[in-house]
Amino acid sequence: MVVKLNKSLLGEDWLQSFCIFRLSPKTFLDKRKLSRDAFCLDVLKDLYLDHVENQYKIHLLLLLQEHSSLLITEYNL
Protein backbone atom coordinates (compact mmCIF):
# COMPACT_ATOMS: atom_id res chain seq x y z
CA MET A 1 0.00 0.00 0.00
CA VAL A 2 1.40 3.38 -1.02
CA VAL A 3 0.65 6.35 1.22
CA LYS A 4 0.46 9.81 -0.33
CA LEU A 5 2.78 12.35 1.28
CA ASN A 6 0.02 14.69 2.39
CA LYS A 7 -2.95 12.33 2.60
CA SER A 8 -5.02 13.64 5.44
CA LEU A 9 -8.28 15.28 6.38
CA LEU A 10 -8.25 17.84 3.57
CA GLY A 11 -7.42 15.26 0.90
CA GLU A 12 -4.71 15.02 -1.72
CA ASP A 13 -5.16 18.57 -2.98
CA TRP A 14 -4.99 19.95 0.53
CA LEU A 15 -4.02 23.48 -0.48
CA GLN A 16 -7.20 23.92 -2.53
CA SER A 17 -9.31 22.46 0.29
CA PHE A 18 -7.51 24.71 2.77
CA CYS A 19 -8.40 27.78 0.67
CA ILE A 20 -12.03 26.66 0.33
CA PHE A 21 -12.28 26.22 4.10
CA ARG A 22 -10.80 29.67 4.72
CA LEU A 23 -13.36 31.29 2.39
CA SER A 24 -16.37 29.56 3.89
CA PRO A 25 -15.73 27.24 6.85
CA LYS A 26 -19.39 26.53 7.57
CA THR A 27 -20.09 25.55 3.96
CA PHE A 28 -16.96 23.39 3.92
CA LEU A 29 -18.09 21.50 7.03
CA ASP A 30 -21.71 21.17 5.87
CA LYS A 31 -20.70 19.87 2.44
CA ARG A 32 -18.55 17.15 4.04
CA LYS A 33 -21.13 16.51 6.80
CA LEU A 34 -18.54 17.14 9.51
CA SER A 35 -19.29 18.52 12.94
CA ARG A 36 -16.99 21.19 14.34
CA ASP A 37 -15.72 18.78 16.97
CA ALA A 38 -15.00 16.06 14.41
CA PHE A 39 -13.13 18.53 12.20
CA CYS A 40 -10.95 19.72 15.10
CA LEU A 41 -10.24 16.14 16.15
CA ASP A 42 -9.29 15.18 12.58
CA VAL A 43 -6.96 18.17 12.29
CA LEU A 44 -5.29 17.26 15.59
CA LYS A 45 -4.87 13.67 14.39
CA ASP A 46 -3.23 14.93 11.19
CA LEU A 47 -0.69 16.82 13.29
CA TYR A 48 0.59 13.50 14.66
CA LEU A 49 1.01 11.75 11.30
CA ASP A 50 4.63 11.17 10.40
CA HIS A 51 4.05 11.27 6.64
CA VAL A 52 2.51 14.75 6.73
CA GLU A 53 5.07 17.47 6.05
CA ASN A 54 5.80 20.13 8.69
CA GLN A 55 4.75 22.99 6.40
CA TYR A 56 1.33 21.38 6.04
CA LYS A 57 1.09 20.99 9.83
CA ILE A 58 1.86 24.69 10.27
CA HIS A 59 -0.99 25.55 7.88
CA LEU A 60 -3.34 23.33 9.89
CA LEU A 61 -2.39 25.03 13.15
CA LEU A 62 -2.93 28.45 11.60
CA LEU A 63 -6.29 27.28 10.28
CA LEU A 64 -7.39 26.24 13.77
CA GLN A 65 -6.17 29.51 15.24
CA GLU A 66 -7.82 31.65 12.57
CA HIS A 67 -11.22 29.97 12.93
CA SER A 68 -11.15 29.08 16.62
CA SER A 69 -14.22 31.21 17.38
CA LEU A 70 -16.24 29.17 14.87
CA LEU A 71 -14.78 25.77 15.71
CA ILE A 72 -14.73 26.00 19.50
CA THR A 73 -18.00 27.19 20.95
CA GLU A 74 -19.03 27.69 24.56
CA TYR A 75 -21.19 24.58 24.74
CA ASN A 76 -18.22 22.45 23.68
CA LEU A 77 -16.27 23.45 26.80
PDB file of N, CA, C and O in Angstrom, chain B, residues numbered from 101:
ATOM      1  N   MET B 101       0.847  -1.182   0.000  1.00  0.00           N
ATOM      2  CA  MET B 101       0.000   0.000   0.000  1.00  0.00           C
ATOM      3  C   MET B 101       0.891   1.244   0.000  1.00  0.00           C
ATOM      4  O   MET B 101       1.798   1.363   0.824  1.00  0.00           O
ATOM      5  N   VAL B 102       0.634   2.149  -0.909  1.00  0.00           N
ATOM      6  CA  VAL B 102       1.405   3.383  -1.017  1.00  0.00           C
ATOM      7  C   VAL B 102       0.629   4.502  -0.347  1.00  0.00           C
ATOM      8  O   VAL B 102      -0.557   4.691  -0.618  1.00  0.00           O
ATOM      9  N   VAL B 103       1.290   5.239   0.521  1.00  0.00           N
ATOM     10  CA  VAL B 103       0.652   6.354   1.223  1.00  0.00           C
ATOM     11  C   VAL B 103       1.100   7.651   0.568  1.00  0.00           C
ATOM     12  O   VAL B 103       2.294   7.881   0.376  1.00  0.00           O
ATOM     13  N   LYS B 104       0.137   8.494   0.227  1.00  0.00           N
ATOM     14  CA  LYS B 104       0.463   9.809  -0.335  1.00  0.00           C
ATOM     15  C   LYS B 104       1.139  10.649   0.742  1.00  0.00           C
ATOM     16  O   LYS B 104       0.855  10.495   1.930  1.00  0.00           O
ATOM     17  N   LEU B 105       2.032  11.536   0.318  1.00  0.00           N
ATOM     18  CA  LEU B 105       2.779  12.349   1.277  1.00  0.00           C
ATOM     19  C   LEU B 105       1.892  13.200   2.166  1.00  0.00           C
ATOM     20  O   LEU B 105       2.149  13.316   3.364  1.00  0.00           O
ATOM     21  N   ASN B 106       0.861  13.793   1.604  1.00  0.00           N
ATOM     22  CA  ASN B 106       0.024  14.691   2.395  1.00  0.00           C
ATOM     23  C   ASN B 106      -1.406  14.187   2.505  1.00  0.00           C
ATOM     24  O   ASN B 106      -2.333  14.990   2.616  1.00  0.00           O
ATOM     25  N   LYS B 107      -1.603  12.875   2.476  1.00  0.00           N
ATOM     26  CA  LYS B 107      -2.949  12.330   2.601  1.00  0.00           C
ATOM     27  C   LYS B 107      -3.431  12.577   4.026  1.00  0.00           C
ATOM     28  O   LYS B 107      -2.832  12.108   4.994  1.00  0.00           O
ATOM     29  N   SER B 108      -4.497  13.303   4.128  1.00  0.00           N
ATOM     30  CA  SER B 108      -5.020  13.641   5.443  1.00  0.00           C
ATOM     31  C   SER B 108      -6.448  14.129   5.304  1.00  0.00           C
ATOM     32  O   SER B 108      -7.101  13.900   4.286  1.00  0.00           O
ATOM     33  N   LEU B 109      -6.913  14.789   6.315  1.00  0.00           N
ATOM     34  CA  LEU B 109      -8.284  15.277   6.382  1.00  0.00           C
ATOM     35  C   LEU B 109      -8.707  16.071   5.151  1.00  0.00           C
ATOM     36  O   LEU B 109      -9.805  15.861   4.637  1.00  0.00           O
ATOM     37  N   LEU B 110      -7.876  16.962   4.677  1.00  0.00           N
ATOM     38  CA  LEU B 110      -8.246  17.840   3.571  1.00  0.00           C
ATOM     39  C   LEU B 110      -8.047  17.197   2.208  1.00  0.00           C
ATOM     40  O   LEU B 110      -8.348  17.819   1.189  1.00  0.00           O
ATOM     41  N   GLY B 111      -7.551  15.978   2.164  1.00  0.00           N
ATOM     42  CA  GLY B 111      -7.418  15.261   0.904  1.00  0.00           C
ATOM     43  C   GLY B 111      -6.085  15.503   0.222  1.00  0.00           C
ATOM     44  O   GLY B 111      -5.199  16.169   0.757  1.00  0.00           O
ATOM     45  N   GLU B 112      -5.969  14.942  -0.980  1.00  0.00           N
ATOM     46  CA  GLU B 112      -4.708  15.024  -1.719  1.00  0.00           C
ATOM     47  C   GLU B 112      -4.391  16.450  -2.141  1.00  0.00           C
ATOM     48  O   GLU B 112      -3.242  16.885  -2.052  1.00  0.00           O
ATOM     49  N   ASP B 113      -5.398  17.180  -2.597  1.00  0.00           N
ATOM     50  CA  ASP B 113      -5.160  18.572  -2.981  1.00  0.00           C
ATOM     51  C   ASP B 113      -5.492  19.453  -1.779  1.00  0.00           C
ATOM     52  O   ASP B 113      -6.449  20.228  -1.800  1.00  0.00           O
ATOM     53  N   TRP B 114      -4.679  19.316  -0.733  1.00  0.00           N
ATOM     54  CA  TRP B 114      -4.993  19.950   0.534  1.00  0.00           C
ATOM     55  C   TRP B 114      -4.953  21.467   0.459  1.00  0.00           C
ATOM     56  O   TRP B 114      -5.693  22.135   1.182  1.00  0.00           O
ATOM     57  N   LEU B 115      -4.108  22.026  -0.398  1.00  0.00           N
ATOM     58  CA  LEU B 115      -4.017  23.483  -0.477  1.00  0.00           C
ATOM     59  C   LEU B 115      -5.321  24.078  -1.002  1.00  0.00           C
ATOM     60  O   LEU B 115      -5.780  25.106  -0.502  1.00  0.00           O
ATOM     61  N   GLN B 116      -5.918  23.438  -2.004  1.00  0.00           N
ATOM     62  CA  GLN B 116      -7.196  23.917  -2.531  1.00  0.00           C
ATOM     63  C   GLN B 116      -8.286  23.790  -1.462  1.00  0.00           C
ATOM     64  O   GLN B 116      -9.077  24.714  -1.269  1.00  0.00           O
ATOM     65  N   SER B 117      -8.327  22.655  -0.772  1.00  0.00           N
ATOM     66  CA  SER B 117      -9.314  22.462   0.294  1.00  0.00           C
ATOM     67  C   SER B 117      -9.105  23.459   1.425  1.00  0.00           C
ATOM     68  O   SER B 117     -10.068  23.969   1.998  1.00  0.00           O
ATOM     69  N   PHE B 118      -7.856  23.733   1.741  1.00  0.00           N
ATOM     70  CA  PHE B 118      -7.510  24.709   2.770  1.00  0.00           C
ATOM     71  C   PHE B 118      -8.074  26.077   2.399  1.00  0.00           C
ATOM     72  O   PHE B 118      -8.656  26.761   3.242  1.00  0.00           O
ATOM     73  N   CYS B 119      -7.903  26.476   1.138  1.00  0.00           N
ATOM     74  CA  CYS B 119      -8.403  27.778   0.672  1.00  0.00           C
ATOM     75  C   CYS B 119      -9.925  27.822   0.695  1.00  0.00           C
ATOM     76  O   CYS B 119     -10.510  28.840   1.064  1.00  0.00           O
ATOM     77  N   ILE B 120     -10.568  26.728   0.305  1.00  0.00           N
ATOM     78  CA  ILE B 120     -12.033  26.664   0.331  1.00  0.00           C
ATOM     79  C   ILE B 120     -12.529  26.804   1.767  1.00  0.00           C
ATOM     80  O   ILE B 120     -13.495  27.522   2.024  1.00  0.00           O
ATOM     81  N   PHE B 121     -11.877  26.125   2.693  1.00  0.00           N
ATOM     82  CA  PHE B 121     -12.276  26.223   4.096  1.00  0.00           C
ATOM     83  C   PHE B 121     -12.134  27.651   4.597  1.00  0.00           C
ATOM     84  O   PHE B 121     -13.018  28.159   5.286  1.00  0.00           O
ATOM     85  N   ARG B 122     -11.034  28.299   4.259  1.00  0.00           N
ATOM     86  CA  ARG B 122     -10.799  29.671   4.725  1.00  0.00           C
ATOM     87  C   ARG B 122     -11.853  30.634   4.193  1.00  0.00           C
ATOM     88  O   ARG B 122     -12.226  31.580   4.885  1.00  0.00           O
ATOM     89  N   LEU B 123     -12.340  30.406   2.971  1.00  0.00           N
ATOM     90  CA  LEU B 123     -13.355  31.286   2.394  1.00  0.00           C
ATOM     91  C   LEU B 123     -14.717  31.092   3.049  1.00  0.00           C
ATOM     92  O   LEU B 123     -15.440  32.056   3.301  1.00  0.00           O
ATOM     93  N   SER B 124     -15.059  29.840   3.322  1.00  0.00           N
ATOM     94  CA  SER B 124     -16.371  29.559   3.891  1.00  0.00           C
ATOM     95  C   SER B 124     -16.318  28.288   4.746  1.00  0.00           C
ATOM     96  O   SER B 124     -16.666  27.206   4.275  1.00  0.00           O
ATOM     97  N   PRO B 125     -15.885  28.424   5.993  1.00  0.00           N
ATOM     98  CA  PRO B 125     -15.727  27.242   6.845  1.00  0.00           C
ATOM     99  C   PRO B 125     -17.029  26.477   7.081  1.00  0.00           C
ATOM    100  O   PRO B 125     -17.044  25.247   7.062  1.00  0.00           O
ATOM    101  N   LYS B 126     -18.115  27.207   7.302  1.00  0.00           N
ATOM    102  CA  LYS B 126     -19.392  26.534   7.572  1.00  0.00           C
ATOM    103  C   LYS B 126     -19.842  25.713   6.370  1.00  0.00           C
ATOM    104  O   LYS B 126     -20.295  24.579   6.529  1.00  0.00           O
ATOM    105  N   THR B 127     -19.722  26.272   5.176  1.00  0.00           N
ATOM    106  CA  THR B 127     -20.092  25.553   3.960  1.00  0.00           C
ATOM    107  C   THR B 127     -19.199  24.331   3.772  1.00  0.00           C
ATOM    108  O   THR B 127     -19.675  23.261   3.395  1.00  0.00           O
ATOM    109  N   PHE B 128     -17.915  24.492   4.034  1.00  0.00           N
ATOM    110  CA  PHE B 128     -16.959  23.386   3.919  1.00  0.00           C
ATOM    111  C   PHE B 128     -17.373  22.232   4.827  1.00  0.00           C
ATOM    112  O   PHE B 128     -17.392  21.080   4.395  1.00  0.00           O
ATOM    113  N   LEU B 129     -17.705  22.533   6.083  1.00  0.00           N
ATOM    114  CA  LEU B 129     -18.095  21.500   7.035  1.00  0.00           C
ATOM    115  C   LEU B 129     -19.427  20.864   6.657  1.00  0.00           C
ATOM    116  O   LEU B 129     -19.578  19.645   6.730  1.00  0.00           O
ATOM    117  N   ASP B 130     -20.395  21.690   6.252  1.00  0.00           N
ATOM    118  CA  ASP B 130     -21.708  21.174   5.873  1.00  0.00           C
ATOM    119  C   ASP B 130     -21.621  20.262   4.657  1.00  0.00           C
ATOM    120  O   ASP B 130     -22.265  19.213   4.615  1.00  0.00           O
ATOM    121  N   LYS B 131     -20.831  20.657   3.673  1.00  0.00           N
ATOM    122  CA  LYS B 131     -20.699  19.870   2.441  1.00  0.00           C
ATOM    123  C   LYS B 131     -20.096  18.493   2.731  1.00  0.00           C
ATOM    124  O   LYS B 131     -20.455  17.511   2.080  1.00  0.00           O
ATOM    125  N   ARG B 132     -19.194  18.417   3.690  1.00  0.00           N
ATOM    126  CA  ARG B 132     -18.548  17.150   4.042  1.00  0.00           C
ATOM    127  C   ARG B 132     -19.254  16.448   5.205  1.00  0.00           C
ATOM    128  O   ARG B 132     -18.824  15.385   5.653  1.00  0.00           O
ATOM    129  N   LYS B 133     -20.342  17.053   5.686  1.00  0.00           N
ATOM    130  CA  LYS B 133     -21.128  16.511   6.796  1.00  0.00           C
ATOM    131  C   LYS B 133     -20.251  16.230   8.019  1.00  0.00           C
ATOM    132  O   LYS B 133     -20.323  15.165   8.632  1.00  0.00           O
ATOM    133  N   LEU B 134     -19.422  17.224   8.349  1.00  0.00           N
ATOM    134  CA  LEU B 134     -18.542  17.138   9.513  1.00  0.00           C
ATOM    135  C   LEU B 134     -19.027  18.084  10.601  1.00  0.00           C
ATOM    136  O   LEU B 134     -19.408  19.221  10.323  1.00  0.00           O
ATOM    137  N   SER B 135     -19.010  17.614  11.827  1.00  0.00           N
ATOM    138  CA  SER B 135     -19.290  18.520  12.940  1.00  0.00           C
ATOM    139  C   SER B 135     -18.018  19.306  13.234  1.00  0.00           C
ATOM    140  O   SER B 135     -16.930  18.933  12.794  1.00  0.00           O
ATOM    141  N   ARG B 136     -18.160  20.379  13.969  1.00  0.00           N
ATOM    142  CA  ARG B 136     -16.989  21.189  14.337  1.00  0.00           C
ATOM    143  C   ARG B 136     -16.008  20.373  15.175  1.00  0.00           C
ATOM    144  O   ARG B 136     -14.794  20.438  14.982  1.00  0.00           O
ATOM    145  N   ASP B 137     -16.565  19.606  16.108  1.00  0.00           N
ATOM    146  CA  ASP B 137     -15.719  18.780  16.971  1.00  0.00           C
ATOM    147  C   ASP B 137     -14.951  17.738  16.169  1.00  0.00           C
ATOM    148  O   ASP B 137     -13.758  17.528  16.386  1.00  0.00           O
ATOM    149  N   ALA B 138     -15.645  17.089  15.241  1.00  0.00           N
ATOM    150  CA  ALA B 138     -15.001  16.061  14.415  1.00  0.00           C
ATOM    151  C   ALA B 138     -13.901  16.668  13.554  1.00  0.00           C
ATOM    152  O   ALA B 138     -12.845  16.062  13.377  1.00  0.00           O
ATOM    153  N   PHE B 139     -14.142  17.858  13.020  1.00  0.00           N
ATOM    154  CA  PHE B 139     -13.134  18.529  12.204  1.00  0.00           C
ATOM    155  C   PHE B 139     -11.890  18.834  13.040  1.00  0.00           C
ATOM    156  O   PHE B 139     -10.769  18.558  12.613  1.00  0.00           O
ATOM    157  N   CYS B 140     -12.089  19.401  14.227  1.00  0.00           N
ATOM    158  CA  CYS B 140     -10.948  19.725  15.102  1.00  0.00           C
ATOM    159  C   CYS B 140     -10.177  18.462  15.474  1.00  0.00           C
ATOM    160  O   CYS B 140      -8.946  18.459  15.471  1.00  0.00           O
ATOM    161  N   LEU B 141     -10.895  17.398  15.791  1.00  0.00           N
ATOM    162  CA  LEU B 141     -10.239  16.142  16.145  1.00  0.00           C
ATOM    163  C   LEU B 141      -9.433  15.593  14.968  1.00  0.00           C
ATOM    164  O   LEU B 141      -8.310  15.122  15.150  1.00  0.00           O
ATOM    165  N   ASP B 142     -10.001  15.652  13.764  1.00  0.00           N
ATOM    166  CA  ASP B 142      -9.291  15.176  12.577  1.00  0.00           C
ATOM    167  C   ASP B 142      -8.040  16.001  12.303  1.00  0.00           C
ATOM    168  O   ASP B 142      -7.004  15.454  11.924  1.00  0.00           O
ATOM    169  N   VAL B 143      -8.131  17.310  12.491  1.00  0.00           N
ATOM    170  CA  VAL B 143      -6.956  18.169  12.290  1.00  0.00           C
ATOM    171  C   VAL B 143      -5.877  17.810  13.308  1.00  0.00           C
ATOM    172  O   VAL B 143      -4.701  17.710  12.958  1.00  0.00           O
ATOM    173  N   LEU B 144      -6.271  17.617  14.559  1.00  0.00           N
ATOM    174  CA  LEU B 144      -5.293  17.255  15.586  1.00  0.00           C
ATOM    175  C   LEU B 144      -4.654  15.901  15.294  1.00  0.00           C
ATOM    176  O   LEU B 144      -3.462  15.711  15.537  1.00  0.00           O
ATOM    177  N   LYS B 145      -5.436  14.966  14.778  1.00  0.00           N
ATOM    178  CA  LYS B 145      -4.872  13.665  14.391  1.00  0.00           C
ATOM    179  C   LYS B 145      -3.848  13.834  13.274  1.00  0.00           C
ATOM    180  O   LYS B 145      -2.796  13.195  13.291  1.00  0.00           O
ATOM    181  N   ASP B 146      -4.152  14.691  12.306  1.00  0.00           N
ATOM    182  CA  ASP B 146      -3.228  14.929  11.192  1.00  0.00           C
ATOM    183  C   ASP B 146      -1.899  15.492  11.676  1.00  0.00           C
ATOM    184  O   ASP B 146      -0.858  15.246  11.067  1.00  0.00           O
ATOM    185  N   LEU B 147      -1.931  16.242  12.762  1.00  0.00           N
ATOM    186  CA  LEU B 147      -0.693  16.821  13.289  1.00  0.00           C
ATOM    187  C   LEU B 147       0.269  15.752  13.807  1.00  0.00           C
ATOM    188  O   LEU B 147       1.471  15.996  13.903  1.00  0.00           O
ATOM    189  N   TYR B 148      -0.251  14.576  14.138  1.00  0.00           N
ATOM    190  CA  TYR B 148       0.587  13.504  14.665  1.00  0.00           C
ATOM    191  C   TYR B 148       1.028  12.495  13.611  1.00  0.00           C
ATOM    192  O   TYR B 148       1.754  11.554  13.930  1.00  0.00           O
ATOM    193  N   LEU B 149       0.603  12.673  12.364  1.00  0.00           N
ATOM    194  CA  LEU B 149       1.007  11.748  11.304  1.00  0.00           C
ATOM    195  C   LEU B 149       2.438  12.034  10.871  1.00  0.00           C
ATOM    196  O   LEU B 149       2.803  13.182  10.617  1.00  0.00           O
ATOM    197  N   ASP B 150       3.228  11.002  10.790  1.00  0.00           N
ATOM    198  CA  ASP B 150       4.632  11.169  10.398  1.00  0.00           C
ATOM    199  C   ASP B 150       4.798  11.517   8.929  1.00  0.00           C
ATOM    200  O   ASP B 150       5.743  12.215   8.563  1.00  0.00           O
ATOM    201  N   HIS B 151       3.886  11.038   8.076  1.00  0.00           N
ATOM    202  CA  HIS B 151       4.052  11.267   6.639  1.00  0.00           C
ATOM    203  C   HIS B 151       3.529  12.628   6.173  1.00  0.00           C
ATOM    204  O   HIS B 151       3.627  12.955   4.990  1.00  0.00           O
ATOM    205  N   VAL B 152       2.982  13.415   7.082  1.00  0.00           N
ATOM    206  CA  VAL B 152       2.506  14.754   6.735  1.00  0.00           C
ATOM    207  C   VAL B 152       3.647  15.745   6.979  1.00  0.00           C
ATOM    208  O   VAL B 152       4.238  15.777   8.058  1.00  0.00           O
ATOM    209  N   GLU B 153       3.937  16.539   5.971  1.00  0.00           N
ATOM    210  CA  GLU B 153       5.066  17.472   6.053  1.00  0.00           C
ATOM    211  C   GLU B 153       4.816  18.571   7.091  1.00  0.00           C
ATOM    212  O   GLU B 153       3.672  18.932   7.366  1.00  0.00           O
ATOM    213  N   ASN B 154       5.899  19.092   7.660  1.00  0.00           N
ATOM    214  CA  ASN B 154       5.804  20.128   8.692  1.00  0.00           C
ATOM    215  C   ASN B 154       5.121  21.392   8.191  1.00  0.00           C
ATOM    216  O   ASN B 154       4.357  22.013   8.931  1.00  0.00           O
ATOM    217  N   GLN B 155       5.381  21.779   6.953  1.00  0.00           N
ATOM    218  CA  GLN B 155       4.755  22.987   6.396  1.00  0.00           C
ATOM    219  C   GLN B 155       3.231  22.845   6.379  1.00  0.00           C
ATOM    220  O   GLN B 155       2.506  23.797   6.667  1.00  0.00           O
ATOM    221  N   TYR B 156       2.761  21.657   6.043  1.00  0.00           N
ATOM    222  CA  TYR B 156       1.332  21.376   6.044  1.00  0.00           C
ATOM    223  C   TYR B 156       0.783  21.466   7.468  1.00  0.00           C
ATOM    224  O   TYR B 156      -0.302  22.006   7.682  1.00  0.00           O
ATOM    225  N   LYS B 157       1.523  20.944   8.434  1.00  0.00           N
ATOM    226  CA  LYS B 157       1.085  20.991   9.830  1.00  0.00           C
ATOM    227  C   LYS B 157       0.982  22.432  10.323  1.00  0.00           C
ATOM    228  O   LYS B 157       0.070  22.770  11.078  1.00  0.00           O
ATOM    229  N   ILE B 158       1.910  23.272   9.899  1.00  0.00           N
ATOM    230  CA  ILE B 158       1.857  24.692  10.269  1.00  0.00           C
ATOM    231  C   ILE B 158       0.591  25.333   9.719  1.00  0.00           C
ATOM    232  O   ILE B 158      -0.068  26.106  10.415  1.00  0.00           O
ATOM    233  N   HIS B 159       0.247  25.016   8.476  1.00  0.00           N
ATOM    234  CA  HIS B 159      -0.985  25.548   7.881  1.00  0.00           C
ATOM    235  C   HIS B 159      -2.210  25.084   8.664  1.00  0.00           C
ATOM    236  O   HIS B 159      -3.145  25.858   8.867  1.00  0.00           O
ATOM    237  N   LEU B 160      -2.211  23.838   9.102  1.00  0.00           N
ATOM    238  CA  LEU B 160      -3.339  23.332   9.885  1.00  0.00           C
ATOM    239  C   LEU B 160      -3.469  24.062  11.221  1.00  0.00           C
ATOM    240  O   LEU B 160      -4.575  24.408  11.635  1.00  0.00           O
ATOM    241  N   LEU B 161      -2.354  24.294  11.887  1.00  0.00           N
ATOM    242  CA  LEU B 161      -2.393  25.030  13.155  1.00  0.00           C
ATOM    243  C   LEU B 161      -2.897  26.455  12.964  1.00  0.00           C
ATOM    244  O   LEU B 161      -3.677  26.959  13.773  1.00  0.00           O
ATOM    245  N   LEU B 162      -2.451  27.098  11.898  1.00  0.00           N
ATOM    246  CA  LEU B 162      -2.927  28.454  11.600  1.00  0.00           C
ATOM    247  C   LEU B 162      -4.416  28.451  11.276  1.00  0.00           C
ATOM    248  O   LEU B 162      -5.135  29.384  11.632  1.00  0.00           O
ATOM    249  N   LEU B 163      -4.873  27.411  10.607  1.00  0.00           N
ATOM    250  CA  LEU B 163      -6.290  27.276  10.277  1.00  0.00           C
ATOM    251  C   LEU B 163      -7.121  27.180  11.550  1.00  0.00           C
ATOM    252  O   LEU B 163      -8.154  27.839  11.668  1.00  0.00           O
ATOM    253  N   LEU B 164      -6.677  26.365  12.499  1.00  0.00           N
ATOM    254  CA  LEU B 164      -7.388  26.243  13.775  1.00  0.00           C
ATOM    255  C   LEU B 164      -7.393  27.560  14.536  1.00  0.00           C
ATOM    256  O   LEU B 164      -8.407  27.949  15.116  1.00  0.00           O
ATOM    257  N   GLN B 165      -6.266  28.234  14.530  1.00  0.00           N
ATOM    258  CA  GLN B 165      -6.172  29.514  15.239  1.00  0.00           C
ATOM    259  C   GLN B 165      -7.079  30.558  14.601  1.00  0.00           C
ATOM    260  O   GLN B 165      -7.789  31.282  15.299  1.00  0.00           O
ATOM    261  N   GLU B 166      -7.052  30.633  13.289  1.00  0.00           N
ATOM    262  CA  GLU B 166      -7.824  31.646  12.569  1.00  0.00           C
ATOM    263  C   GLU B 166      -9.324  31.471  12.765  1.00  0.00           C
ATOM    264  O   GLU B 166     -10.057  32.457  12.839  1.00  0.00           O
ATOM    265  N   HIS B 167      -9.784  30.235  12.850  1.00  0.00           N
ATOM    266  CA  HIS B 167     -11.219  29.969  12.932  1.00  0.00           C
ATOM    267  C   HIS B 167     -11.626  29.377  14.281  1.00  0.00           C
ATOM    268  O   HIS B 167     -12.636  28.679  14.374  1.00  0.00           O
ATOM    269  N   SER B 168     -10.856  29.647  15.307  1.00  0.00           N
ATOM    270  CA  SER B 168     -11.154  29.079  16.620  1.00  0.00           C
ATOM    271  C   SER B 168     -12.516  29.518  17.153  1.00  0.00           C
ATOM    272  O   SER B 168     -13.194  28.736  17.819  1.00  0.00           O
ATOM    273  N   SER B 169     -12.922  30.737  16.876  1.00  0.00           N
ATOM    274  CA  SER B 169     -14.220  31.208  17.378  1.00  0.00           C
ATOM    275  C   SER B 169     -15.378  30.444  16.742  1.00  0.00           C
ATOM    276  O   SER B 169     -16.425  30.283  17.370  1.00  0.00           O
ATOM    277  N   LEU B 170     -15.212  29.979  15.531  1.00  0.00           N
ATOM    278  CA  LEU B 170     -16.243  29.171  14.872  1.00  0.00           C
ATOM    279  C   LEU B 170     -16.172  27.721  15.339  1.00  0.00           C
ATOM    280  O   LEU B 170     -17.199  27.094  15.597  1.00  0.00           O
ATOM    281  N   LEU B 171     -14.965  27.196  15.445  1.00  0.00           N
ATOM    282  CA  LEU B 171     -14.781  25.774  15.709  1.00  0.00           C
ATOM    283  C   LEU B 171     -14.969  25.398  17.169  1.00  0.00           C
ATOM    284  O   LEU B 171     -15.423  24.294  17.470  1.00  0.00           O
ATOM    285  N   ILE B 172     -14.625  26.299  18.078  1.00  0.00           N
ATOM    286  CA  ILE B 172     -14.731  25.999  19.503  1.00  0.00           C
ATOM    287  C   ILE B 172     -15.771  26.934  20.101  1.00  0.00           C
ATOM    288  O   ILE B 172     -15.526  28.128  20.277  1.00  0.00           O
ATOM    289  N   THR B 173     -16.909  26.386  20.405  1.00  0.00           N
ATOM    290  CA  THR B 173     -18.001  27.188  20.949  1.00  0.00           C
ATOM    291  C   THR B 173     -18.136  26.934  22.448  1.00  0.00           C
ATOM    292  O   THR B 173     -17.560  25.986  22.983  1.00  0.00           O
ATOM    293  N   GLU B 174     -18.886  27.775  23.103  1.00  0.00           N
ATOM    294  CA  GLU B 174     -19.032  27.693  24.559  1.00  0.00           C
ATOM    295  C   GLU B 174     -19.596  26.355  25.010  1.00  0.00           C
ATOM    296  O   GLU B 174     -19.145  25.803  26.013  1.00  0.00           O
ATOM    297  N   TYR B 175     -20.574  25.826  24.283  1.00  0.00           N
ATOM    298  CA  TYR B 175     -21.190  24.580  24.737  1.00  0.00           C
ATOM    299  C   TYR B 175     -20.278  23.382  24.557  1.00  0.00           C
ATOM    300  O   TYR B 175     -20.566  22.307  25.083  1.00  0.00           O
ATOM    301  N   ASN B 176     -19.184  23.542  23.824  1.00  0.00           N
ATOM    302  CA  ASN B 176     -18.220  22.452  23.684  1.00  0.00           C
ATOM    303  C   ASN B 176     -17.294  22.361  24.892  1.00  0.00           C
ATOM    304  O   ASN B 176     -16.646  21.335  25.099  1.00  0.00           O
ATOM    305  N   LEU B 177     -17.227  23.421  25.685  1.00  0.00           N
ATOM    306  CA  LEU B 177     -16.270  23.451  26.796  1.00  0.00           C
ATOM    307  C   LEU B 177     -16.779  22.741  28.015  1.00  0.00           C
ATOM    308  O   LEU B 177     -16.085  22.682  29.030  1.00  0.00           O
TER     309      LEU B 177
END
